Amino acid sequence: MNKETMKPTVYWISTLLAAGLLFFGGILFIMQGEHQVEEMKHLGYPIYILPFLGIGRILGSIAIVIPRFPRLKEWAYAGLVFDLIGASASHAYAGDSLLEIAFPLVFLGLIILSWVLRPPSRKL
């Protein structure tokens, strides 16, 4: 595989992996499962924030995958970056383990990789 074909492949793998996992996580937030509720309580957030975060993750995931709408994609990438940095910081402030702090940063890495490698048709 040469550099020319590798870039779009890595773009799509990182984009679909990040979008799929965040989309699924958004659904779990909206459903307010037992684990998600306990996690929000542990982090000190009110439970009513779960649907807002879930909807944001779902919409952001869709926006970075669908064709066209480059401005919307920029906003979606920015929103997902803020969400994931906030998640990591929340775990750090709550005194969680390094693994729990780093987990959102793995998703952040995928989002950043997706943004950096996006094709010209998906840029402003």
Contact map, one row per residue, 1 for C-alpha under 8 A:
1110110000000000000000000000000000000000000000000000000000000000000000000000000000000000000000000000000000000000000000000000
1111110000000000000000000000000000000000000000000000000000000000000000000000000000000000000000000000000000000000000000000000
1111111000000000000000000000000000000000000000000000000000000000000000000000000000000000000000000000000000000000000000000000
0111111100000000000000000000000000000000000000000000000000000000000000000000000000000000000000000000000000000000000000000000
1111111110000000000000000000000000000000000000000000000000000000000000000000000000000000000000000000000000000000000000000000
1111111111000000000000000000000000000000000000000000000000000000000000000000000000000000000000000000000000000000000000000000
0011111111100000000000000000000000000000000000000000000000000000000000000000000000000000000000000000000000000000000010000000
0001111111110000000000000000000000000000000000000000000000000000000000000000000000000000000000000000000000000000000011100000
0000111111111000000000000000000000000000000000000000000000000000000000000000000000000000000000000000000000000000000000000000
0000011111111100000000000000000000000000000000000000000000000000000000000000000000000000000000000000000000000000010010000000
0000001111111110000000000000000000000000000000000000000000000000000000000000000000000000000000000000000000000000110011000000
0000000111111111000000000000000000000000000000000000000000000000000000000000000000000000000000000000000000000000010000000000
0000000011111111100000000000000000000000000000000000000000000000000000000000000000000000000000000000000000000000000000000000
0000000001111111110000000000000000000000000000000000000000000000000000000000000000000000000000000000000000000110110000000000
0000000000111111111000000000000000000000000000000000000000000001100000000000000000000000000000000000000000000110010000000000
0000000000011111111100000000000000000000000000000000000000000000100000000000000000000000000000000000000000000000000000000000
0000000000001111111110000000000000000000000000000000000000000000000000000000000000000000000000000000000000000100000000000000
0000000000000111111111000000000000000000000000000000000000001000000000000000000000000000000000000000000000100110000000000000
0000000000000011111111100000000000000000000000000000000000011101100000000000000000000000000000000000000000000000000000000000
0000000000000001111111110000000000000000000000000000000000001000000000000000000000000000000000000000000000000000000000000000
0000000000000000111111111000000000000000000000000000000000000000000000000000000000000000000000000000000000000000000000000000
0000000000000000011111111100000000000000000000000000000011001000000000000000000000000000000000000000000000000000000000000000
0000000000000000001111111110000000000000000000000000000011001100000000000000000000000000000000000000000000000000000000000000
0000000000000000000111111111000000000000000000000000000001000000000000000000000000000000000000000000000000000000000000000000
0000000000000000000011111111100000000000000000000000010010000000000000000000000000000000000000000000000000000000000000000000
0000000000000000000001111111110000000000000000000010111111000000000000000000000000000000000000000000000000000000000000000000
0000000000000000000000111111111000000000000000000000011001000000000000000000000000000000000000000000000000000000000000000000
0000000000000000000000011111111110010000000000000000010000000000000000000000000000000000000000000000000000000000000000000000
0000000000000000000000001111111110010000000000000110110000000000000000000000000000000000000000000000000000000000000000000000
0000000000000000000000000111111100000000000000000111011000000000000000000000000000000000000000000000000000000000000000000000
0000000000000000000000000011111110000000000000000010000000000000000000000000000000000000000000000000000000000000000000000000
0000000000000000000000000001111111011000000000000110000000000000000000000000000000000000000000000000000000000000000000000000
0000000000000000000000000001101111111000000000000000000000000000000000000000000000000000000000000000000000000000000000000000
0000000000000000000000000000000111111100000000000000000000000000000000000000000000000000000000000000000000000000000000000000
0000000000000000000000000000000011111110000000000000000000000000000000000000000000000000000000000000000000000000000000000000
0000000000000000000000000001100111111111000000000100000000000000000000000000000000000000000000000000000000000000000000000000
0000000000000000000000000000000111111111100000100100000000000000000000000000000000000000000000000000000000000000000000000000
0000000000000000000000000000000001111111110000000000000000000000000000000000000000000000000000000000000000000000000000000000
0000000000000000000000000000000000111111111000000000000000000000000000000000000000000000000000000000000000000000000000000000
0000000000000000000000000000000000011111111111100100000000000000000000000000000000000000000000000000000000000000000000000000
0000000000000000000000000000000000001111111111100000000000000000000000000000000000000000000000000000000000000000000000000000
0000000000000000000000000000000000000111111110000000000000000000000000000000000000000000000001000000000000000000000000000000
0000000000000000000000000000000000000011111110000000000000000000000000000000000000000000011001000000000000000000000000000000
0000000000000000000000000000000000000001111111000000000000000000000000000000000000000000000000000000000000000000000000000000
0000000000000000000000000000000000000001111111101000000000000000000000000000000000000000000000000000000000000000000000000000
0000000000000000000000000000000000000001100111111000000000000000000000000000000000000000000000000000000000000000000000000000
0000000000000000000000000000000000001001100011111100000000000000000000000000000000000000000000000000000000000000000000000000
0000000000000000000000000000000000000000000001111111000000000000000000000000000000000000000000000000000000000000000000000000
0000000000000000000000000000000000000000000011111111100000000000000000000000000000000000000000000000000000000000000000000000
0000000000000000000000000000110100011001000000111111110000000000000000000000000000000000000000000000000000000000000000000000
0000000000000000000000000100111100000000000000011111111000000000000000000000000000000000000000000000000000000000000000000000
0000000000000000000000000000010000000000000000011111111100000000000000000000000000000000000000000000000000000000000000000000
0000000000000000000000000100100000000000000000001111111110000000000000000000000000000000000000000000000000000000000000000000
0000000000000000000000001111110000000000000000000111111111000000000000000000000000000000000000000000000000000000000000000000
0000000000000000000000000110010000000000000000000011111111100000000000000000000000000000000000000000000000000000000000000000
0000000000000000000000000100000000000000000000000001111111110000000000000000001000000000000000000000000000000000000000000000
0000000000000000000001101100000000000000000000000000111111111000000000000000000100000000000000000000000000000000000000000000
0000000000000000000001110110000000000000000000000000011111111100000000000000000000000000000000000000000000000000000000000000
0000000000000000000000000000000000000000000000000000001111111110000000000001000000000000000000000000000000000000000000000000
0000000000000000001000000000000000000000000000000000000111111111000000001001101100000000000000000000000000000000000000000000
0000000000000000011101100000000000000000000000000000000011111111100000000001000000000000000000000000000000000000000000000000
0000000000000000001000100000000000000000000000000000000001111111110000000000000000000000000000000000000000000000000000000000
0000000000000000000000000000000000000000000000000000000000111111110010011001000000000000000000000000000000000000000000000000
0000000000000010001000000000000000000000000000000000000000011111110000001001100000000000000000000000000000000000000000000000
0000000000000011001000000000000000000000000000000000000000001111111000000000000000000000000000000000000000000000000000000000
0000000000000000000000000000000000000000000000000000000000000111111100000000000000000000000000000000000000000000000000000000
0000000000000000000000000000000000000000000000000000000000000000111110000000000000000000000000000000000000000000000000000100
0000000000000000000000000000000000000000000000000000000000000000011111000000000000000000000000000000000000000000000000001100
0000000000000000000000000000000000000000000000000000000000000010001111111000000000000000000000000000000000000000000000000100
0000000000000000000000000000000000000000000000000000000000000000000111111100000000000000000000000000000000000000000000001111
0000000000000000000000000000000000000000000000000000000000000000000011111110000000000000000000000000000000000000000000000011
0000000000000000000000000000000000000000000000000000000000000010000011111111000000000000000000000000000000000000000000000000
0000000000000000000000000000000000000000000000000000000000010011000011111111100000000000000000000000000000000000000000000100
0000000000000000000000000000000000000000000000000000000000000000000001111111110000000000000000000000000000000000000000000011
0000000000000000000000000000000000000000000000000000000000000000000000111111111000000000000000000000000000000000000000000000
0000000000000000000000000000000000000000000000000000000000111011000000011111111100000000000000000000000000000000000000000000
0000000000000000000000000000000000000000000000000000000000010001000000001111111110000000000000000000000000000010001000000000
0000000000000000000000000000000000000000000000000000000000000000000000000111111111000000000000000000000000000000000000000000
0000000000000000000000000000000000000000000000000000000100010000000000000011111111100000000000000000000000000000000000000000
0000000000000000000000000000000000000000000000000000000010010000000000000001111111110000000000000000000000010010000000000000
0000000000000000000000000000000000000000000000000000000000000000000000000000111111111000000000000000000000010010000000000000
0000000000000000000000000000000000000000000000000000000000000000000000000000011111111100000000000000000000000000000000000000
0000000000000000000000000000000000000000000000000000000000000000000000000000001111111110000000000000000000000000000000000000
0000000000000000000000000000000000000000000000000000000000000000000000000000000111111111000000000000000110110000000000000000
0000000000000000000000000000000000000000000000000000000000000000000000000000000011111111100000000000000110010000000000000000
0000000000000000000000000000000000000000000000000000000000000000000000000000000001111111110000000000000000000000000000000000
0000000000000000000000000000000000000000000000000000000000000000000000000000000000111111111000000000100100000000000000000000
0000000000000000000000000000000000000000000000000000000000000000000000000000000000011111111100000001111110000000000000000000
0000000000000000000000000000000000000000000000000000000000000000000000000000000000001111111110000000100000000000000000000000
0000000000000000000000000000000000000000001000000000000000000000000000000000000000000111111111000000000000000000000000000000
0000000000000000000000000000000000000000001000000000000000000000000000000000000000000011111111111001100000000000000000000000
0000000000000000000000000000000000000000000000000000000000000000000000000000000000000001111111111100100000000000000000000000
0000000000000000000000000000000000000000000000000000000000000000000000000000000000000000111111110000000000000000000000000000
0000000000000000000000000000000000000000011000000000000000000000000000000000000000000000011111110000000000000000000000000000
0000000000000000000000000000000000000000000000000000000000000000000000000000000000000000001111111000000000000000000000000000
0000000000000000000000000000000000000000000000000000000000000000000000000000000000000000001111111101100000000000000000000000
0000000000000000000000000000000000000000000000000000000000000000000000000000000000000000001100111111100000000000000000000000
0000000000000000000000000000000000000000000000000000000000000000000000000000000000000000000100011111110000000000000000000000
0000000000000000000000000000000000000000000000000000000000000000000000000000000000000000000000001111111000000000000000000000
0000000000000000000000000000000000000000000000000000000000000000000000000000000000000001001000011111111100000000000000000000
0000000000000000000000000000000000000000000000000000000000000000000000000000000000000011101100011111111110000000000000000000
0000000000000000000000000000000000000000000000000000000000000000000000000000000000000001000000000111111111000000000000000000
0000000000000000000000000000000000000000000000000000000000000000000000000000000000000001000000000011111111100000000000000000
0000000000000000000000000000000000000000000000000000000000000000000000000000000000011011000000000001111111110000000000000000
0000000000000000000000000000000000000000000000000000000000000000000000000000000000011001000000000000111111111000000000000000
0000000000000000000000000000000000000000000000000000000000000000000000000000000000000000000000000000011111111100000000000000
0000000000000000010000000000000000000000000000000000000000000000000000000000000000010000000000000000001111111110000000000000
0000000000000000000000000000000000000000000000000000000000000000000000000000000110011000000000000000000111111111000000000000
0000000000000000000000000000000000000000000000000000000000000000000000000000000000000000000000000000000011111111100000000000
0000000000000110110000000000000000000000000000000000000000000000000000000000000000000000000000000000000001111111110000000000
0000000000000110010000000000000000000000000000000000000000000000000000000000100110000000000000000000000000111111111000000000
0000000000000000000000000000000000000000000000000000000000000000000000000000000000000000000000000000000000011111111100000000
0000000000100100000000000000000000000000000000000000000000000000000000000000000000000000000000000000000000001111111110000000
0000000001110110000000000000000000000000000000000000000000000000000000000000000000000000000000000000000000000111111111000000
0000000000000000000000000000000000000000000000000000000000000000000000000000100000000000000000000000000000000011111111000000
0000000000000000000000000000000000000000000000000000000000000000000000000000000000000000000000000000000000000001111111000000
0000001101100000000000000000000000000000000000000000000000000000000000000000000000000000000000000000000000000000111111100000
0000000100100000000000000000000000000000000000000000000000000000000000000000000000000000000000000000000000000000011111110110
0000000100000000000000000000000000000000000000000000000000000000000000000000000000000000000000000000000000000000000011111110
0000000000000000000000000000000000000000000000000000000000000000000000000000000000000000000000000000000000000000000001111110
0000000000000000000000000000000000000000000000000000000000000000000101000000000000000000000000000000000000000000000000111110
0000000000000000000000000000000000000000000000000000000000000000001111001000000000000000000000000000000000000000000001111111
0000000000000000000000000000000000000000000000000000000000000000000001100100000000000000000000000000000000000000000001111111
0000000000000000000000000000000000000000000000000000000000000000000001100100000000000000000000000000000000000000000000000111
